[in-house]
């Protein structure tokens, strides 16, 4: 597998003719995103059952790990999500993220996500740093789940600024692939 040197950030705004009403618009978001390369064939096979395909970047698929702290309904919490960039076949304008797994520091939000929306959210201790060296850590009762940290050598972040991001997030289907489930995410901060 060849790792491209120019991995792209997910497209910041999806163009649509539909006026989208957002159910949740978190405020005061701080985040660290890691964008990596993964085997395109694996993700093609994995996403086919969902009626999706991975977004191609060179000869690899892109995986996206996002650690964020935000306020919603007056509750400050953190979450870490693992996604792969995906789109509907023959429609690259639908490019967004297919949520694979996620953790949130709020037990209530984890329960709501799993129970009400059938999303792959679980409770965990989510820690991250936006300062150099940027890092992400998730722990559960079973111990460490994931830990990632930039090397200690001085590196500049790809971007460090307020951003506005809107894109579709595809969810695992509840039944057949024709039962395509998604929501549109809008994050500012």
C-alpha positions in Angstrom: 0.0 0.0 0.0 1.4 3.4 -1.0 0.7 6.1 1.6 -0.1 9.4 -0.2 1.6 12.5 1.1 -1.4 14.7 0.3 -4.2 13.2 2.3 -7.2 15.6 2.0 -9.4 16.9 4.8 -13.0 16.0 4.3 -14.9 18.4 2.1 -16.0 21.2 4.5 -19.4 21.9 2.9 -21.8 19.5 1.1 -23.8 21.4 -1.5 -27.5 20.5 -1.5 -30.8 21.9 -2.7 -32.5 20.8 0.5 -32.8 23.2 3.4 -31.4 21.0 6.2 -32.7 21.4 9.7 -30.1 20.3 12.2 -31.3 18.5 15.3 -28.1 19.1 17.2 -25.7 22.0 16.7 -23.0 21.8 19.3 -21.2 25.0 20.3 -17.7 25.9 21.4 -16.1 22.9 19.7 -12.4 22.2 20.1 -11.1 19.3 18.1 -8.1 17.3 16.9 -8.5 15.3 13.7 -6.2 12.6 12.4 -6.5 11.7 8.8 -4.8 8.4 7.7 -4.6 6.0 4.9 -6.0 2.5 4.9 -6.5 -0.5 2.5 -9.0 0.6 -0.2 -10.0 -3.1 -0.9 -10.9 -3.8 2.7 -13.1 -0.7 2.9 -14.7 -1.4 -0.5 -15.7 -4.8 0.8 -16.8 -3.5 4.2 -18.9 -0.6 2.8 -20.5 -2.6 0.0 -23.1 -4.1 2.3 -24.1 -0.5 3.3 -24.5 0.6 -0.3 -21.5 2.9 0.0 -18.0 3.0 -1.3 -14.8 4.5 0.1 -13.6 7.8 -1.2 -10.4 7.1 -3.1 -7.3 9.1 -2.3 -4.6 7.8 -4.6 -4.8 4.0 -4.1 -6.0 4.2 -0.5 -9.1 4.9 1.5 -9.0 7.6 4.2 -9.8 7.0 7.8 -10.6 9.9 10.1 -10.3 10.0 13.8 -11.9 13.0 15.4 -11.5 13.9 19.1 -13.7 16.8 20.1 -14.9 18.7 23.2 -18.1 20.6 23.0 -21.2 21.9 24.8 -24.7 20.6 23.9 -27.8 21.3 25.9 -25.6 23.0 28.5 -23.5 19.8 29.0 -19.8 19.9 28.3 -18.5 16.5 27.1 -15.8 15.0 24.9 -16.0 12.3 22.2 -13.8 10.4 19.9 -15.1 9.0 16.6 -13.6 6.6 14.0 -14.9 7.0 10.5 -13.9 6.3 6.9 -14.6 8.8 4.1 -17.4 7.3 2.0 -19.9 8.2 -0.7 -22.9 6.7 -2.5 -21.8 4.9 -5.6 -21.7 7.0 -8.7 -22.3 10.2 -6.7 -19.1 11.7 -5.4 -21.0 14.9 -4.4 -22.4 12.7 -1.5 -19.0 12.3 0.0 -19.1 12.3 3.8 -18.0 10.0 6.6 -19.2 6.5 7.5 -19.2 6.3 11.3 -17.5 3.1 12.3 -17.3 3.5 16.1 -17.4 6.3 18.7 -16.9 7.0 22.4 -18.3 9.8 24.5 -17.6 10.9 28.0 -21.3 11.3 28.7 -23.0 8.1 29.8 -26.4 9.7 29.0 -25.4 10.7 25.4 -23.9 7.3 24.8 -27.1 5.6 25.9 -29.2 8.0 23.7 -27.0 7.5 20.7 -27.2 3.7 20.9 -30.8 3.4 22.0 -32.6 6.2 20.1 -30.5 6.4 16.9 -28.8 2.9 16.8 -25.3 4.5 16.4 -22.1 2.7 17.5 -21.5 5.0 20.5 -20.1 3.8 23.8 -19.1 5.4 27.1 -15.4 6.1 27.6 -13.0 8.5 29.1 -12.0 10.7 26.1 -8.9 12.8 26.4 -7.1 14.9 23.9 -4.8 17.8 23.5 -4.9 20.4 20.7 -1.5 21.7 21.8 1.8 20.3 20.5 2.3 17.4 20.6 -1.4 16.8 19.7 -2.8 13.6 21.3 -5.9 11.4 21.6 -6.6 8.8 24.2 -9.7 6.7 25.0 -10.1 4.5 28.1 -13.0 2.3 29.2 -13.5 0.1 32.2 -11.5 -2.6 30.4 -8.5 -0.3 30.1 -6.9 1.7 27.3 -8.7 1.5 23.9 -6.6 3.8 21.8 -3.8 6.3 22.2 -2.1 8.4 19.6 0.3 11.3 19.9 2.3 13.3 17.4 6.1 13.0 17.8 7.8 15.3 20.1 9.8 16.9 17.3 8.5 20.4 16.5 5.8 20.2 13.9 3.1 22.6 12.8 -0.5 21.5 12.8 -2.0 21.3 9.3 -4.5 23.8 10.4 -5.3 25.6 13.7 -8.3 27.9 13.2 -12.0 28.2 13.7 -13.8 26.2 11.0 -17.3 25.5 9.8 -17.9 21.9 8.7 -21.0 20.5 7.1 -21.2 17.0 5.7 -23.3 13.8 5.7 -22.4 11.1 8.3 -23.6 7.7 7.1 -24.7 5.3 9.9 -24.7 1.5 9.9 -27.9 0.3 8.3 -30.5 -1.3 10.6 -31.5 -3.9 8.0 -30.8 -4.0 4.3 -28.4 -1.7 2.6 -31.4 0.1 1.0 -32.2 1.3 4.6 -29.6 4.0 4.2 -29.3 6.1 7.3 -27.5 9.3 7.6 -27.5 12.7 9.3 -26.0 15.9 8.3 -23.4 17.2 10.8 -22.6 20.9 11.3 -19.8 21.8 13.6 -18.4 25.2 14.2 -15.6 26.3 16.4 
